Amino acid sequence: MHSKNMLASILFFFIGFISMAQGSTPPPPMPPPPPGLPIDNGIIVLFVAALIYGAYKVHKISKQVV
């Protein structure tokens, strides 16, 4: 009877010890990064720059042909 009580006490101790060794829950995941920079503010400038560059290339190519 004494050995059963001793075995039960040892098992009870180790179960408590193992449950304490598990640690806490993992931290929550990081929030997603913010969205990229908006292009709405500079879209007109980008469009004008593309038109000017296109006109420059057309003018340059037309001079080479003649």
Secondary structure by P-SEA (a helix, b strand, c coil): caaaaaaaaaaaaaaaaaaaacccccccccccccccccccccaaaaaaaaaaaaaaaaaaaaaaac
